[in-house]
Amino acid sequence: MPLIAPSILAADFANLQADVSMINSSDADWIHVDVMDGVFVPNISFGMPVIKAIKNHAQKPLDVHLMIVQPERYLQAFKEAGADILTVHLEASTHLHRTIQEIKALGMQAGVAINPHTSISLLKDIAADIDLICLMSVNPGFGGQKFIENTYTKTMELAALLKATNSRAKIEIDGGVNQANAPKLITAGADVLVAGNFVFTAPKPKEVIQQLKSLT
């Protein structure tokens, strides 16, 4: 069964504690937290105080996805805020291997994300050193975007690369995931499904999470 990571970016910010409690009582595995700086992507989202507030109520690991420039400046701060898994973008990290080492030294799992236009081949030299690879299936910066169909091919390419490099990294898909494309993504090799609007706009979010979790 896939791991399910509801994206809190699509939650009701005026009732964030209630939505975190919903995830706690659901079949979800992680809470996905998108951090945007308005520079790397054209939007601004959470800062440290909000992540700390989420952590205070979360009973599931925080899967923190940094869509920011120079992420290496804030690794310690995100650890202190409560990140369990910290993912940085390949495109934003000049010294990626060093950043991965620092994330792990701080006691977090380390992930690398790539944008839809970025080649899977660029992960070859880092794949064996990381715990998670996040494939963006939309262009990062906004929720509610349409799923990019080429993601299926990229997922299969990444699964082959991980096998070739003896990497145990999990493949995470982020953007436009729903009940229609989720089975195909799992077949292609996805391990973790991030779902935002699909979960939080549903009349019964916990049922949607359960349905995604039961896919094989």
SEMARVO-403671 format. One record per residue (C-alpha): residue number from 1; x, y, z; residue in one letter. Coordinates in Angstrom, 3 decimals. Layout:
# residues N
NUM;X;Y;Z;a
...
//
This chain:
# residues 216
1;0.000;0.000;0.000;m
2;1.222;3.522;-0.714;p
3;2.043;6.045;1.964;l
4;-0.441;8.932;1.924;i
5;0.683;12.469;2.777;a
6;-2.165;15.014;2.753;p
7;-0.857;18.464;1.883;s
8;-1.757;20.969;4.564;i
9;-1.443;23.737;1.965;l
10;-5.020;22.902;0.941;a
11;-6.358;22.906;4.516;a
12;-8.576;25.543;6.094;d
13;-6.033;27.946;7.573;f
14;-8.649;29.382;9.933;a
15;-9.201;25.877;11.344;n
16;-5.763;24.361;10.917;l
17;-5.838;22.471;14.210;q
18;-9.075;20.767;13.201;a
19;-7.619;19.646;9.885;d
20;-4.447;18.374;11.557;v
21;-6.637;16.431;13.999;s
22;-8.545;14.980;11.031;m
23;-5.276;13.741;9.520;i
24;-4.235;12.314;12.904;n
25;-7.390;10.205;13.051;s
26;-7.213;9.137;9.393;s
27;-5.266;6.430;7.570;d
28;-2.715;9.025;6.386;a
29;0.942;8.307;7.078;d
30;2.547;11.759;6.922;w
31;1.528;15.420;6.928;i
32;2.967;17.186;3.884;h
33;3.993;20.795;4.495;v
34;4.819;22.967;1.474;d
35;7.140;25.884;2.252;v
36;7.268;28.580;-0.458;m
37;9.321;31.777;-0.429;d
38;7.915;33.817;-3.323;g
39;11.336;33.645;-5.026;v
40;11.910;30.038;-6.074;f
41;8.173;29.774;-6.730;v
42;5.619;32.571;-7.305;p
43;3.839;32.173;-3.988;n
44;4.448;32.438;-0.232;i
45;3.143;29.904;2.274;s
46;4.219;28.793;5.746;f
47;6.916;30.083;8.057;g
48;8.479;28.506;11.129;m
49;5.790;29.556;13.647;p
50;3.047;27.836;11.635;v
51;5.097;24.655;11.281;i
52;5.759;24.648;15.020;k
53;2.017;25.039;15.639;a
54;1.252;22.134;13.320;i
55;3.901;20.004;15.057;k
56;2.322;20.706;18.435;n
57;-0.852;18.940;17.298;h
58;0.509;16.437;14.768;a
59;0.646;12.742;15.561;q
60;2.076;11.876;12.145;k
61;5.567;12.751;10.814;p
62;5.948;16.145;9.147;l
63;7.092;15.800;5.538;d
64;8.420;19.311;4.878;v
65;8.988;20.288;1.237;h
66;11.153;23.370;0.794;l
67;10.397;25.336;-2.366;m
68;12.867;28.051;-1.449;i
69;16.205;29.439;-2.607;v
70;19.318;28.591;-0.588;q
71;17.554;26.013;1.609;p
72;20.841;25.197;3.339;e
73;20.471;28.400;5.369;r
74;17.457;27.047;7.257;y
75;18.098;23.361;7.915;l
76;18.575;23.758;11.663;q
77;15.541;26.030;11.914;a
78;13.279;23.487;10.192;f
79;14.588;20.739;12.444;k
80;13.707;22.870;15.475;e
81;10.293;23.651;13.973;a
82;9.503;19.941;13.847;g
83;10.401;18.556;10.408;a
84;10.895;14.785;10.346;d
85;11.563;14.578;6.606;i
86;13.152;17.578;4.891;l
87;13.125;17.834;1.101;t
88;15.075;20.414;-0.891;v
89;14.894;21.133;-4.604;h
90;17.751;20.005;-6.802;l
91;17.276;23.190;-8.828;e
92;17.750;25.382;-5.735;a
93;20.733;23.612;-4.198;s
94;24.203;24.464;-5.482;t
95;25.954;22.019;-3.133;h
96;23.281;19.337;-2.954;l
97;25.369;16.513;-1.504;h
98;26.587;18.724;1.348;r
99;23.021;19.813;2.090;t
100;21.841;16.184;2.188;i
101;24.635;15.320;4.622;q
102;23.671;18.228;6.878;e
103;19.991;17.228;6.893;i
104;20.907;13.704;7.956;k
105;23.379;14.959;10.562;a
106;20.502;16.890;12.126;l
107;18.554;13.660;12.510;g
108;16.020;14.132;9.715;m
109;15.346;12.019;6.658;q
110;16.629;13.757;3.532;a
111;14.684;14.229;0.332;g
112;15.325;15.817;-3.052;v
113;12.566;17.246;-5.254;a
114;12.703;17.928;-8.977;i
115;10.486;20.085;-11.176;n
116;8.564;18.634;-14.128;p
117;11.155;19.796;-16.664;h
118;14.168;18.407;-14.766;t
119;15.733;15.206;-16.073;s
120;15.726;12.089;-13.915;i
121;19.365;11.517;-14.963;s
122;20.483;14.429;-12.769;l
123;19.646;12.327;-9.696;l
124;22.113;9.570;-10.581;k
125;24.969;10.794;-8.385;d
126;22.790;11.486;-5.333;i
127;20.132;8.733;-5.475;a
128;21.940;6.301;-3.185;a
129;22.384;8.951;-0.476;d
130;18.800;10.098;-0.001;i
131;15.656;8.747;1.625;d
132;13.030;10.332;-0.614;l
133;12.724;11.690;-4.150;i
134;9.774;13.982;-4.786;c
135;8.640;14.192;-8.391;l
136;6.639;17.346;-8.998;m
137;3.676;16.388;-11.162;s
138;2.660;20.046;-11.500;v
139;4.768;23.182;-11.760;n
140;5.444;24.131;-8.127;p
141;3.996;27.212;-6.509;g
142;0.239;26.736;-6.389;f
143;-2.242;24.101;-5.296;g
144;-5.051;22.796;-7.449;g
145;-3.114;22.491;-10.718;q
146;-3.702;19.910;-13.441;k
147;-1.639;16.740;-13.275;f
148;1.135;16.469;-15.900;i
149;0.710;13.173;-17.783;e
150;4.447;12.695;-18.430;n
151;4.797;11.975;-14.707;t
152;4.009;8.296;-15.323;y
153;7.034;7.963;-17.615;t
154;9.277;9.881;-15.208;k
155;8.172;7.670;-12.322;t
156;9.119;4.538;-14.258;m
157;12.465;6.098;-15.233;e
158;13.156;6.976;-11.610;l
159;12.230;3.488;-10.393;a
160;14.741;2.072;-12.867;a
161;17.426;4.518;-11.718;l
162;16.884;3.636;-8.062;l
163;17.251;-0.043;-8.876;k
164;20.421;0.598;-10.882;a
165;21.994;2.626;-8.062;t
166;20.821;0.296;-5.256;n
167;18.961;3.208;-3.715;s
168;16.268;2.634;-1.121;r
169;14.773;6.089;-1.625;a
170;11.008;6.299;-1.731;k
171;9.355;7.875;-4.770;i
172;6.899;10.616;-3.825;e
173;4.464;12.219;-6.279;i
174;3.333;15.775;-5.520;d
175;0.688;17.651;-7.488;g
176;-2.733;16.872;-8.902;g
177;-2.928;13.387;-7.396;v
178;-6.435;11.944;-7.347;n
179;-8.269;8.632;-7.438;q
180;-8.036;8.464;-11.248;a
181;-4.260;8.757;-11.580;n
182;-3.161;7.254;-8.252;a
183;-3.404;3.578;-9.357;p
184;-1.304;4.303;-12.460;k
185;1.297;6.090;-10.341;l
186;1.548;3.151;-7.961;i
187;1.926;0.761;-10.896;t
188;4.690;2.992;-12.270;a
189;6.587;2.760;-8.985;g
190;5.321;5.508;-6.662;a
191;5.606;4.867;-2.914;d
192;4.180;8.105;-1.477;v
193;1.201;10.098;-2.745;l
194;0.776;13.742;-1.770;v
195;-2.834;14.897;-2.052;a
196;-4.071;18.391;-1.248;g
197;-7.241;19.695;-2.843;n
198;-8.428;16.176;-3.603;f
199;-8.537;15.464;0.145;v
200;-9.516;18.784;1.667;f
201;-12.307;19.701;-0.767;t
202;-13.967;16.319;-0.325;a
203;-17.139;16.141;1.803;p
204;-15.554;13.269;3.751;k
205;-11.753;13.726;3.664;p
206;-10.982;10.693;5.818;k
207;-12.834;8.441;3.398;e
208;-10.813;9.840;0.488;v
209;-7.576;9.183;2.396;i
210;-8.731;5.656;3.161;q
211;-9.543;5.039;-0.496;q
212;-6.096;6.223;-1.588;l
213;-4.453;4.162;1.129;k
214;-6.220;0.983;0.014;s
215;-4.969;1.220;-3.580;l
216;-2.430;-1.363;-4.690;t
//
